[in-house]
């Protein structure tokens, strides 16, 4: 699978799989700034060029810095076996993270229900009305694609 992937493919795959806690993909600017904090100079436009395949021969220090940001060995970018192994590990971590998020979400809902059960009937109605308003707002935002 990895053998036919270019540097751009591999780098884009890391961007897609290694996301912020929010699930959002890191921007080229964020990655460039984080790498700059380590003492290596790299611009967001250079990262963009690497991701688009317009540049495909980065320096070893840039590969090291990118690998360091994503937490992968530098050989990820040129060794098919390492790429495949790391991709499998990233997929496993993503699955585990998803399961943990689901468990945390259920726990939060259970805690909310327990707390609501201890409220007076009037306060429970108030909480339910507030929850209805928030729910309708979120559903509208989802329909609008926000």
C-alpha distance (Angstrom), angle and dihedral (degrees) to the residues before:
residue distance angle dihedral
X1 . . .
X2 3.82 . .
X3 3.81 95.2 .
X4 3.78 93.5 81.5
X5 3.77 95.4 44.2
X6 3.77 120.1 108.0
X7 3.77 125.8 -142.5
X8 3.82 87.6 -98.8
X9 3.82 90.8 53.0
X10 3.78 92.2 49.9
X11 3.79 93.4 46.0
X12 3.81 92.8 47.4
X13 3.79 89.5 48.8
X14 3.81 89.5 56.2
X15 3.79 91.3 48.9
X16 3.81 90.0 51.1
X17 3.81 95.2 46.6
X18 3.79 102.0 35.9
X19 3.79 102.4 62.1
X20 3.76 136.8 161.4
X21 3.80 116.7 -92.3
X22 3.79 87.7 -96.5
X23 3.80 88.8 62.4
X24 3.79 91.2 -113.4
X25 3.78 118.4 135.0
X26 3.79 114.3 -112.2
X27 3.79 114.1 -109.2
X28 3.79 122.8 -121.8
X29 3.80 86.7 -115.1
X30 3.82 92.5 54.6
X31 3.80 92.3 49.3
X32 3.81 92.3 46.8
X33 3.81 91.1 50.3
X34 3.81 92.9 47.4
X35 3.80 90.7 49.6
X36 3.81 91.2 47.3
X37 3.81 87.5 56.7
X38 3.82 87.1 63.5
X39 3.81 91.3 55.8
X40 3.81 98.3 -102.0
X41 3.79 116.0 119.4
X42 3.79 115.3 -137.4
X43 3.79 128.1 148.7
X44 3.75 128.5 -136.0
X45 3.82 88.9 -123.7
X46 3.81 90.5 55.6
X47 3.81 90.3 51.0
X48 3.81 87.9 49.1
X49 3.81 90.1 51.7
X50 3.81 90.6 50.2
X51 3.80 90.9 48.9
X52 3.82 92.1 49.0
X53 3.81 92.9 46.5
X54 3.80 92.0 -117.6
X55 3.80 87.5 121.5
X56 3.78 119.2 32.7
X57 3.78 107.1 163.4
X58 3.81 107.9 68.1
X59 3.76 122.1 173.3
X60 3.77 117.5 -95.5
X61 3.81 90.3 -112.9
X62 3.82 89.7 56.8
X63 3.80 90.7 49.3
X64 3.80 89.3 48.5
X65 3.80 91.0 49.9
X66 3.81 93.2 48.5
X67 3.79 91.3 46.1
X68 3.80 89.5 48.9
X69 3.79 92.4 51.8
X70 3.79 92.3 51.2
X71 3.79 94.4 39.8
X72 3.79 95.6 -121.4
X73 3.80 130.9 123.3
X74 3.79 113.8 -95.4
X75 3.82 88.0 -119.5
X76 3.83 86.5 70.7
X77 3.80 87.1 85.4
X78 3.79 97.0 56.7
X79 3.83 111.7 14.0
X80 3.82 112.3 81.1
X81 3.79 94.4 -158.6
X82 3.80 92.4 51.9
X83 3.80 90.8 45.7
X84 3.80 92.1 52.3
X85 3.82 93.2 45.4
X86 3.80 93.9 48.0
X87 3.81 92.1 45.6
X88 3.80 89.5 53.2
X89 3.80 90.4 49.3
X90 3.80 91.3 48.7
X91 3.80 90.3 51.0
X92 3.80 91.0 50.0
X93 3.82 91.0 49.2
X94 3.79 90.7 48.3
X95 3.80 90.8 52.3
X96 3.80 91.4 48.4
X97 3.79 91.5 47.7
X98 3.79 90.3 50.8
X99 3.81 91.5 51.3
X100 3.81 91.5 48.4
X101 3.81 90.9 49.3
X102 3.81 89.5 51.1
X103 3.82 91.5 50.4
X104 3.80 91.3 47.8
X105 3.79 90.7 49.4
X106 3.80 91.9 51.5
X107 3.80 90.5 48.0
X108 3.80 91.2 51.7
X109 3.81 91.2 50.1
X110 3.80 91.2 48.8
X111 3.81 91.1 49.2
X112 3.81 90.6 50.1
X113 3.81 90.5 50.4
X114 3.80 92.3 48.2
X115 3.78 92.2 50.2
X116 3.79 92.3 45.9
X117 3.80 89.3 51.8
X118 3.79 89.1 61.3
X119 3.81 93.7 54.8
X120 3.77 126.8 94.4
X121 3.82 115.9 -98.7
X122 3.83 90.9 -104.8
X123 3.80 92.8 52.1
X124 3.83 91.4 45.9
X125 3.82 89.0 54.7
X126 3.80 89.3 49.6
X127 3.82 91.6 50.6
X128 3.81 90.4 47.1
X129 3.82 91.6 51.3
X130 3.79 90.4 49.8
X131 3.79 90.7 47.6
X132 3.81 90.2 50.8
X133 3.82 91.4 52.6
X134 3.83 92.4 48.9
X135 3.82 91.3 45.2
X136 3.83 93.3 51.7
X137 3.80 90.8 47.1
X138 3.80 92.5 51.3
X139 3.81 92.1 47.0
X140 3.82 90.3 51.5
X141 3.81 90.9 49.5
X142 3.82 90.8 50.4
X143 3.81 90.6 51.4
X144 3.80 89.5 50.9
X145 3.80 90.2 50.5
X146 3.79 98.3 -115.3
